[in-house]
Amino acid sequence: MSKPVLVVGAGPVGLTMAAELARYRIPVRIIDKAPARSDKSKALAVWPRTLELLASASCADAFVAAGLKAGAIDIHSGNTTVARLTVDHIDSPFRYLLILPQSETERLLETHLETLGGKVMRGTELTGFAETADGVSCTVRHPDGQDETIDAGWLIGCDGAHSLVRRTLGMTFAGDTLPTGFMIADVHIAGLTIPPADLAIFWHEDGPLMLFPISPGHYRVIADTGSATNPHPAFEDVQAIVAQRGPGGLTLSDPVWLSGFAVNERKVENYRAGPVFLAGDAAHVHSPAGGQGMNTGMQDAFNLAWKLALVEKGLAGSGLPDSYSPERSAVARQVLTDSGRLTRVMLVRNRLTRLLRRLAAHRILSIPAVQHAVADRLAGLTIGYPDSPLSTGSARTLHGPRPGQRFIADSPFSTGNTPRFALAATENTDARAMTERYSPLLETEIRKPPDEKGIWLIRPDGYVAATAHAGDWSVIDAALSAIVTSATATRIPVSA
């Protein structure tokens, strides 16, 4: 464990990765070519599943204290409310969407990293790397122009959509760019009569208008412009679009940030090449519809960090990180599909199609079961890994989550400095013997099972690794044994 992990990119994904590795006491260095942290608000949404993982890292309270709790998403057409989607009924300790500017998310994560002994090397750029017999040799350039060679055990590219790590690997970033452009503006708005913590979407024949609260009186404005060139909008243009598409009577002032952007929908096939991994926008980009981008990337980091930590601590076989790419690639594929559909629904122009959209949204989203399903999906609670190589056993006749599904618990998992699996079972001699046999891979606490007729083995990130009927400890033993002895799969070599 003498070689550090090198994390490239100090956005939310890279900071999450570095902080998790530092929490697990794995040597880590994190670099970013920018001289300072961004002051732009950028991504605003922190969904409940991400907050649950931040709770495991013991830093969720700081995020909640700094953010705004949004409880609903309202869809309007003029002054008529078409539908209202609430998230206060979801099965999570965090029954809201936390609105927090990305600049604040990065500040909080960097502070958290520093409390763990880490520090971002700013103004430091990766210029090249090559695989070695036992890791990867990386060349970085410091602010003074001096080059340094870092002999790393692993390299993790969290360096965004234009990732040097991905381009050096020669990985194809397959996908498309939508033919329309969007404007974004952070402004103050007076005259808005909707609840101050609600997200508001206005459907209009000229295109959608979205108003997201940031702080009292301060909103994020997003609208399509029809232009794929995405020039920065003038403040007057923002005011005109809000007057045209909004409910009327709104006054904008004090613009904080004005920008334009295009929607790219792209993804790499494989997130791993030898000792090199991709995470976040370096591996997948998609429409901001649904606010899933930053959350998906941060969850990439949580997924990979515990696996690398167990390998580095000698508690798992070197093949454990092979599960990272298939698990997270499947999640990104679903996010791409969902966000793409939402974007295309928002952009419909045909009059009849718009009428049908309005009727369908009003009727369908008024059904409680649909409300719950949509809220759970947006909140990230339905994310799972049913097809993961780590998911074994069966719980079809048991009441509780199946392998790969999120396990709902009263307290976070793996909050210490070593990633640990957990058992949920009726406590008895066999259960206690299992925790002793696989110490320190297993928590000593045996949690209450959702069904006394079953046994659940839960991963450090809170997903079910295996299930078995009570007494069938061979299934749990086999799952843990596979983690400990996992063999390395054939790896894609790093491009020279």
C-alpha positions in Angstrom: 0.0 0.0 0.0 3.0 2.3 -0.4 2.0 3.6 -3.8 -0.7 6.4 -3.7 -3.8 6.5 -5.8 -3.7 9.5 -8.1 -7.0 11.3 -8.6 -7.2 13.7 -11.6 -9.8 16.4 -11.2 -11.0 18.2 -8.1 -14.7 18.6 -9.0 -17.4 16.9 -6.9 -16.5 13.5 -8.2 -12.7 13.7 -7.7 -13.1 15.3 -4.3 -15.6 12.5 -3.3 -13.1 9.9 -4.5 -10.1 11.4 -2.7 -12.1 11.9 0.5 -13.4 8.4 0.6 -9.9 6.9 0.0 -8.5 9.2 2.7 -11.3 8.1 5.1 -10.2 4.5 4.5 -6.6 5.6 5.1 -5.4 4.8 1.6 -2.6 7.1 0.4 -4.1 9.5 -2.2 -3.0 12.5 -4.2 -5.5 14.7 -6.0 -4.6 17.2 -8.7 -6.5 19.8 -10.7 -5.1 22.0 -13.4 -7.3 25.0 -12.4 -5.6 27.4 -10.0 -8.6 27.7 -7.8 -11.9 26.1 -7.0 -14.8 27.2 -9.3 -17.2 29.9 -7.9 -20.0 28.9 -10.4 -23.2 27.3 -9.1 -23.4 24.7 -11.9 -25.0 21.5 -10.6 -27.6 22.3 -7.9 -29.3 19.0 -7.1 -28.1 16.6 -4.3 -30.6 13.7 -4.3 -31.4 11.6 -1.2 -29.3 8.5 -2.3 -26.2 10.7 -2.5 -27.0 12.2 0.9 -27.3 8.7 2.3 -23.8 7.9 1.1 -22.5 11.2 2.4 -24.0 10.2 5.7 -21.8 7.0 5.7 -18.9 9.4 5.2 -20.1 11.4 8.2 -20.4 14.7 6.3 -24.1 14.8 5.3 -25.0 17.2 8.1 -22.8 19.9 6.7 -24.4 19.6 3.3 -28.0 19.7 4.7 -27.1 22.8 6.9 -25.8 24.6 3.8 -28.5 23.8 1.4 -32.2 24.5 0.7 -34.7 21.7 1.1 -37.0 21.4 -1.9 -40.1 19.3 -1.4 -41.8 19.4 -4.7 -41.6 19.8 -8.5 -44.5 21.8 -10.0 -45.4 21.7 -13.7 -47.3 24.7 -14.9 -48.8 25.9 -18.1 -49.3 29.7 -17.7 -51.0 30.2 -14.4 -52.4 26.6 -14.3 -50.7 23.9 -12.4 -50.6 20.7 -14.5 -49.0 18.4 -12.0 -47.2 18.4 -8.7 -44.6 15.8 -7.8 -43.6 15.6 -4.1 -40.7 13.7 -2.6 -41.6 13.9 1.1 -43.0 10.4 1.2 -39.8 8.5 0.0 -38.3 5.8 2.3 -35.1 7.6 3.2 -33.8 9.7 6.1 -33.6 12.6 3.6 -37.1 13.2 2.3 -36.3 16.2 0.1 -34.2 17.4 -2.8 -31.3 19.4 -1.4 -30.5 22.4 -3.5 -26.9 23.4 -3.1 -24.7 25.2 -5.6 -21.9 23.1 -6.9 -19.4 25.6 -5.7 -20.6 24.9 -2.2 -20.6 21.2 -2.7 -17.0 21.4 -3.7 -16.1 23.6 -0.8 -17.7 21.2 1.7 -16.0 18.2 0.1 -12.7 19.9 0.1 -13.1 20.8 3.7 -14.0 17.2 4.5 -10.9 16.0 2.6 -8.7 18.4 4.5 -10.0 17.1 7.9 -8.9 13.6 6.7 -5.4 14.9 6.0 -5.8 15.4 2.2 -5.1 18.4 0.1 -5.8 19.4 -3.5 -2.7 20.2 -5.6 -4.1 23.1 -7.7 -2.6 24.4 -10.9 -1.1 20.9 -11.4 -1.8 19.1 -14.6 -1.5 15.5 -15.7 0.5 15.4 -19.0 0.8 11.7 -19.6 0.9 8.2 -18.1 1.8 4.6 -18.9 1.1 1.3 -17.2 3.9 -0.4 -15.3 4.2 -3.9 -13.9 2.5 -2.9 -10.6 0.6 0.3 -11.3 0.9 3.4 -13.5 3.6 6.0 -14.0 2.1 9.5 -14.2 3.8 12.7 -15.3 2.3 15.9 -13.8 3.3 19.5 -14.3 3.3 21.9 -11.3 2.4 25.6 -11.4 6.1 26.5 -11.6 6.5 24.5 -14.8 8.4 21.7 -13.1 7.5 18.1 -14.0 7.1 15.3 -11.5 6.7 11.6 -12.1 4.3 9.9 -9.7 4.5 6.2 -9.3 0.9 5.4 -8.6 -0.9 2.2 -7.8 -4.0 3.4 -9.5 -5.0 6.4 -11.6 -8.6 7.7 -11.5 -9.7 10.1 -14.2 -12.4 12.5 -12.8 -11.3 15.2 -15.2 -14.6 15.9 -16.9 -16.1 15.6 -20.3 -12.9 16.6 -22.1 -10.9 14.1 -20.0 -7.2 13.7 -20.9 -7.3 10.4 -19.1 -10.0 9.1 -21.4 -8.4 10.5 -24.5 -5.0 9.0 -23.6 -6.7 5.6 -23.2 -8.2 6.0 -26.7 -11.7 5.2 -25.4 -14.6 6.2 -27.7 -17.0 8.6 -26.1 -20.0 7.4 -28.1 -23.2 9.4 -28.4 -24.7 12.6 -29.8 -25.2 16.3 -29.2 -28.8 17.6 -29.3 -29.4 20.1 -32.1 -30.8 22.8 -29.8 -29.1 25.0 -27.3 -30.0 26.1 -23.8 -29.4 29.2 -21.7 -28.7 29.3 -18.0 -28.9 32.2 -15.6 -28.7 32.7 -11.9 -30.8 35.7 -11.0 -33.0 37.3 -8.4 -36.7 37.1 -9.1 -39.5 39.1 -7.5 -43.2 38.4 -8.0 -43.2 34.6 -8.1 -46.2 33.2 -6.2 -45.3 29.5 -6.1 -44.0 28.1 -2.8 -40.4 29.4 -2.4 -38.8 25.9 -2.0 -40.6 24.4 -5.1 -39.0 23.7 -8.4 -41.2 25.1 -11.2 -41.4 24.0 -14.8 -43.5 26.1 -17.2 -44.6 24.5 -20.5 -45.0 27.0 -23.3 -45.5 26.7 -27.1 -42.1 28.4 -27.6 -40.3 25.9 -25.3 -39.9 25.1 -21.6 -38.9 27.5 -18.8 -37.5 26.1 -15.6 -37.1 28.0 -12.3 -35.1 26.4 -9.5 -34.7 28.0 -6.1 -31.2 28.5 -4.8 -31.8 30.7 -1.8 -34.7 33.1 -0.9 -35.4 35.2 -4.0 -32.5 33.7 -5.9 -33.3 31.3 -8.8 -31.7 29.3 -11.5 -33.4 29.9 -14.9 -33.0 27.4 -17.7 -34.7 27.6 -21.1 -34.0 26.3 -24.6 -32.9 28.9 -27.1 -33.2 26.8 -30.3 -29.6 27.7 -31.2 -27.0 25.0 -31.1 -24.2 27.6 -30.9 -24.9 28.4 -27.3 -23.7 32.0 -26.9 -23.9 33.5 -23.5 -27.3 35.2 -23.2 -27.7 38.8 -22.5 -29.7 39.7 -19.3 -32.4 41.3 -21.4 -32.8 38.0 -23.3 -33.4 36.1 -20.0 -35.9 38.7 -18.9 -37.8 38.5 -22.2 -38.0 34.7 -22.1 -39.2 34.6 -18.5 -41.8 37.2 -19.4 -42.9 35.2 -22.4 -43.0 31.7 -21.0 -43.6 32.3 -17.3 -46.7 33.1 -15.3 -46.3 36.9 -15.8 -45.5 39.7 -13.3 -42.0 38.5 -12.6 -39.1 41.0 -12.3 -35.5 39.8 -12.7 -32.5 41.6 -11.2 -28.9 41.1 -10.1 -27.7 38.5 -12.5 -25.0 36.3 -10.9 -24.1 34.0 -13.7 -25.2 33.9 -17.4 -24.2 31.1 -19.7 -25.2 28.8 -22.6 -24.8 25.1 -23.0 -25.4 22.2 -25.3 -26.8 18.8 -24.3 -24.4 16.0 -25.0 -25.4 12.4 -24.5 -22.2 10.3 -24.5 -20.7 7.4 -22.6 -17.7 5.1 -22.7 -18.2 1.4 -22.9 -15.7 0.4 -20.2 -14.8 2.4 -17.2 -11.5 0.6 -16.6 -8.3 0.0 -18.4 -5.7 -1.9 -16.3 -4.9 0.2 -13.3 -6.8 3.2 -14.7 -10.4 4.1 -14.1 -12.8 6.8 -15.3 -15.6 8.3 -13.2 -18.2 11.1 -13.6 -18.3 13.2 -16.7 -15.1 11.6 -17.9 -17.2 8.4 -18.4 -20.7 9.7 -19.1 -22.4 13.0 -19.9 -26.1 13.5 -20.4 -29.0 16.0 -20.3 -29.4 17.9 -17.0 -33.1 17.0 -17.0 -33.7 15.2 -13.7 -30.5 16.7 -12.1 -28.7 13.3 -12.1 -25.3 14.2 -13.5 -23.3 15.2 -10.4 -25.1 12.6 -8.3 -24.2 9.8 -10.7 -20.6 10.8 -10.7 -20.3 11.1 -7.0 -21.9 7.6 -6.7 -19.3 6.3 -9.1 -16.7 7.5 -6.6 -18.4 5.9 -3.6 -18.7 2.6 -5.6 -15.1 2.4 -6.6 -13.5 3.8 -3.4 -14.5 1.0 -1.1 -13.4 -1.7 -3.6 -10.0 -0.2 -4.0 -9.7 0.2 -0.3 -10.4 -3.4 0.5 -7.9 -4.5 -2.1 -5.2 -2.1 -0.8 -5.8 -3.3 2.7 -5.4 -6.9 1.7 -9.0 -7.8 2.7 -10.2 -8.6 -0.9 -8.8 -10.1 -4.0 -7.4 -7.9 -6.7 -10.4 -8.7 -9.0 -12.9 -6.9 -6.8 -12.6 -3.6 -8.8 -13.6 -5.5 -11.9 -17.2 -5.1 -10.8 -17.0 -1.3 -10.9 -17.4 -0.9 -14.6 -20.4 -3.2 -15.2 -22.2 -1.8 -12.2 -21.8 1.9 -12.9 -22.0 1.6 -16.7 -25.4 0.1 -16.4 -26.5 2.9 -14.1 -25.2 5.6 -16.5 -27.0 3.9 -19.4 -30.3 4.1 -17.5 -29.7 7.8 -16.6 -28.9 8.6 -20.2 -32.2 7.0 -21.3 -34.3 8.7 -18.6 -32.8 12.1 -18.9 -33.0 11.9 -22.7 -36.7 11.1 -22.6 -37.4 13.9 -20.2 -35.6 16.4 -22.4 -37.5 15.3 -25.5 -40.8 15.5 -23.7 -40.0 19.0 -22.5 -39.0 20.2 -26.0 -42.1 19.1 -28.0 -43.5 21.9 -30.2 -46.4 20.3 -32.0 -49.7 21.7 -30.7 -51.5 18.4 -30.5 -48.5 16.7 -28.9 -48.3 19.5 -26.3 -52.0 19.0 -25.5 -51.6 15.2 -25.1 -48.5 15.8 -22.9 -50.5 18.1 -20.6 -53.4 15.7 -20.3 -51.1 12.7 -19.7 -49.0 14.5 -17.1 -52.0 15.7 -15.2 -53.7 12.3 -15.1 -50.7 10.0 -14.6 -48.9 12.1 -12.0 -52.1 12.3 -9.9 -51.9 8.5 -9.3 -50.1 7.9 -5.9 -48.3 4.8 -7.1 -46.9 6.7 -10.1 -45.9 9.6 -7.9 -44.0 7.3 -5.6 -42.3 5.5 -8.4 -41.1 8.7 -10.1 -40.0 10.2 -6.8 -38.0 7.1 -5.9 -36.3 7.0 -9.3 -35.3 10.7 -9.2 -34.1 10.3 -5.6 -31.8 7.5 -6.6 -33.5 4.9 -4.4 -34.2 2.5 -7.3 -30.5 2.3 -8.4 -29.3 -1.2 -8.0 -26.9 -3.8 -9.3 -29.0 -7.0 -9.9 -26.6 -8.2 -12.7 -23.4 -7.4 -10.8 -20.9 -10.3 -10.3 -21.1 -9.5 -6.6 -24.8 -10.2 -6.4 -25.6 -13.8 -5.4 -28.3 -15.8 -3.8 -32.1 -15.4 -4.0 -34.8 -13.8 -1.9 -37.8 -14.5 -4.0 -39.8 -16.0 -1.2 -38.5 -13.5 1.4 -39.9 -10.1 2.4 -37.0 -7.8 1.7 -34.6 -6.5 -0.9 -33.1 -8.8 -3.5 -29.4 -9.1 -4.4 -28.2 -5.8 -5.9 -31.0 -3.7 -4.3 -30.5 -1.0 -1.7 -31.0 -2.1 1.9 -33.0 0.3 4.0 -31.4 0.7 7.4 -31.8 2.9 10.5 -28.1 3.8 10.5 -25.5 4.2 7.7 -23.2 1.4 6.6 -19.4 1.3 6.9 -18.9 4.6 8.7 -15.4 3.8 9.9 -11.9 3.8 8.3 -12.2 0.3 6.8 -15.0 -0.7 4.4 -17.1 -3.4 6.0 -19.9 -5.7 4.9 -22.8 -6.2 7.3 -25.1 -9.0 8.2 -28.8 -8.7 8.7 -30.0 -11.9 10.4 -31.5 -13.3 13.5 -28.6 -13.2 15.9 -27.4 -16.7 16.9 -24.3 -18.8 17.2 -24.0 -19.2 13.5 -24.3 -15.5 12.8 -21.7 -14.6 15.4 -19.4 -17.3 14.0 -19.6 -15.7 10.6 -18.6 -12.3 11.8 -15.7 -13.8 13.6 -14.6 -15.8 10.6 -14.6 -12.8 8.3 -13.3 -10.2 10.8 -12.5 -7.4 9.9 -14.4 -7.7 6.6 -17.7 -7.9 8.5 -19.2 -5.5 10.9 -19.4 -7.0 14.4 -23.0 -5.6 14.8 -25.6 -7.9 13.4 -28.5 -5.9 12.0 -32.2 -6.7 12.2 -33.4 -8.5 9.1 -36.5 -7.4 7.2 -37.7 -11.0 7.4 -36.7 -13.4 10.2 -36.8 -16.2 7.7 -33.8 -14.8 5.8 -30.2 -13.6 5.9 -28.9 -10.5 4.1 -25.3 -9.7 3.4 -25.0 -6.0 2.7 -22.1 -4.3 1.0 -20.2 -1.3 2.4 -22.2 1.0 0.1 -25.6 -0.3 1.4 -26.5 -2.6 -1.5 -27.4 -6.3 -0.9 -24.6 -8.6 -1.9 -26.3 -11.9 -1.1 -29.4 -13.3 0.4 -30.3 -16.8 1.8 -32.9 -18.5 3.8 -32.3 -18.7 7.5 -29.8 -21.4 8.3 -28.3 -21.5 4.8 -25.0 -19.9 5.8 -23.2 -21.6 3.0 -24.5 -18.9 0.5 -23.2 -16.1 2.7 -19.9 -17.9 3.3 -19.5 -18.4 -0.5 -20.2 -14.7 -1.2 -17.7 -13.5 1.3 -15.1 -16.1 0.2 -15.5 -14.9 -3.4 -14.7 -11.3 -2.2 -11.6 -12.4 -0.4 -10.2 -14.6 -3.1 -11.6 -12.8 -6.2 -9.3 -13.4 -9.2 -8.3 -10.6 -11.5 -10.3 -10.8 -14.8 -8.6 -10.1 -18.1 -7.9 -6.4 -18.2 -7.8 -3.9 -21.0 -4.3 -2.6 -21.3 -3.5 1.1 -21.0 -2.6 2.7 -24.3 0.9 3.8 -24.5 
